[in-house]
Amino acid sequence: GGVASSFSAGKGFGSGIFSRGVEFGCLRIPTGQFMQMDARRIPFIEEFDVITAFDVLEHIEEDEVVLDNMYRGLKSGGGILLTVPQHSWLWSQSDDYACHVRRYSAKELHEKVERAGFKIVRSTSFVSILLPVMLFSRLRRKGDRKFDSKEEFSIPKPLNWLFEKLMQVEKILIRKGWSPSLGGSRMIVAKK
């Protein structure tokens, strides 16, 4: 299963700015083609049907340059799929540790995507059902306490199982058209 088998008729290309990430991609998806590339300098013009950026833009100061490059790299009628963390009020040491430059508001992201020339087809928050848990966790870790990057991944198995089931319910609801305005992340599908 997975993405590679779901789109077996097409070619998959991946890129990353760091060689370790490119190596990891090659190991995870041996049938893909990977290259080291800076998203601020995408050298392709009208080359791709779809370009994805999953939790990428928030790391790059020049996010609008990246969106412009993505637009140029797409064939006519092509599309993008983006995910980003959202809500500045969720900023925490986790964002600092992950080297985030920003957490987006829906309005800010919509404006930047549209300014690059895209037409938004779908925009929705996700990690909405678990947003109260996420907020509680971030508030609990604020202050003088030493930050532990592994702490948010150290969840007891029964609780992790419950969170996974809640995320599956949310995924079903979003596929059926639910578009919550609040959530830890935002997903955008847009067309050239």
Buried (B, 14 or more C-beta within 10 A) or exposed (E): EEEBEEEEEEEBBBBBBEEEBBEBBEEEBEEBEBEEBEBBEBEBEEBBEEBBBEEBBBBBEEBBBBBBBBBBBBEEEBBBBBBBBBBEEBBBBBBEEEEBEBBBBBEBBBEBBEEBBBEBEEBBBBBBBBBEBBBEBBEEBEEEEEEEEEBBEEBEEEEEEBBEEBBEEBEEBBEEEEBBEBBBBBBBBBBB
